[in-house]
């Protein structure tokens, strides 16, 4: 997790932007961004990069266990989702996770940008 100081869509958000990264290689969920008590982490954008020789189907992004997006990522390609407005996190302290089907020899790199905000 890394804080960024910048201006976002005309709003000053010093210290409120948070980046996250995880590589998922098995059929077990991986934490993209751990929850933080007292803050929401609203999703601004997320990208999924497939470095495998197989199409990744059912790559699932979850907010504290609730499915937010399910995407398919073509072989040696990237899928990027940019929200027109930040996608609000459902609960403070909840973790964002990513899960893929258990396919031998596959992996997906997931990176995301969040806005940290108080309730």
N, C-alpha and C positions, 0 to 999 in steps of 0.2 A: 504494500500500500504506500502511495506517495502522494503528498499534497502538492497542488499546483497553484501558483498565484497568477491570475490572469483575469481578463474580462470575457464573459460568456454571453453571447447574444445581447449585448448592450448592458448587461448587469455586472457589477463588480462583485467577484466571488473569491476574493483573496482567502486562501486557506480552506476553501469549501469544496474544491474539486479534488476528487480522489481517484487514482488509477488503480486497477487491479489486473492480475495476470495469473493464469493457471494452465498447466498442461494436463490433459486428461488422457490416460492411456489404458484404462480398464473399464469394466462395467460398473465400477463403484463411483458414487458421487464424489466430486472434489469441491472444496470450498474456494469460490472465486473471491469473495470478500466476506470476512467474518463480521458478525454483528457488533455494534458498539452501543452500549447502554446509553439511553438518552438522546440518540440520534437516529434519524432515517437516512438511508443512502438511496437516493432516487436515481434510477438508471437514465443516462443520457445517450450513450452509445455502447455497442458491443460488437466485437468481431470474432469470427470463428475461422481458423486457418487449418485446413486439412493437409497434413504432410504425409499421408498414407497413400497406398496404391489401391485403396478401396473407397467407394463412396461411403460417407458417414451419414446414416439416416437416423432420425430420432435423437439428434443432439438436443438435450433438454436443459433450458435455463430455468432455475427455480428461485423464488423469493420465499425463504423460510418454509420450504416444503411445497409451496404452491407453484404450479407450472405457469410460467410467464410466456415463454416462446418455445416452440419445437421447430428446429430447422434441419434441413439436409444440406451437407457440404460436399460439393463435387470433389473428385480426385484432384489433388495438387491445386486447390483453389481456396478462396476466402469469401465468406459471406459476412457482410457488415450491415448492422441494423442501427439506424440513427433515428431517434425519436424526435418528432417536431417539438414536443414538450417533454420534460423529464417524466419517465414512468415512475409513479410514486411507489415507494416500498410500503408493504402492508403493515409492518409493525417495527417499532424501534428494537434494536438488539438482534434482529433476525439476520441470518446469513444468506448470502446469494451463493447458490451452488450450480454446478454443471454436471450432467451425467450423459454418458454415451452407451450404446449397446456394447456388449462384451464381444468384440471381434478381435481376434489375435492379430497383432502387428499393426494396430491402428492407434492413432493419437490425434488430438485436436488441441491447438493452442488457442486459448480464449483470453482476450483482453477487453477491458471495459473502462468506461468513464462514468463516475457517479458524482452527484452533488450531495454533500453532507448538510443536513438541516435539522434544526430542533423542532420538536412537535409543537 
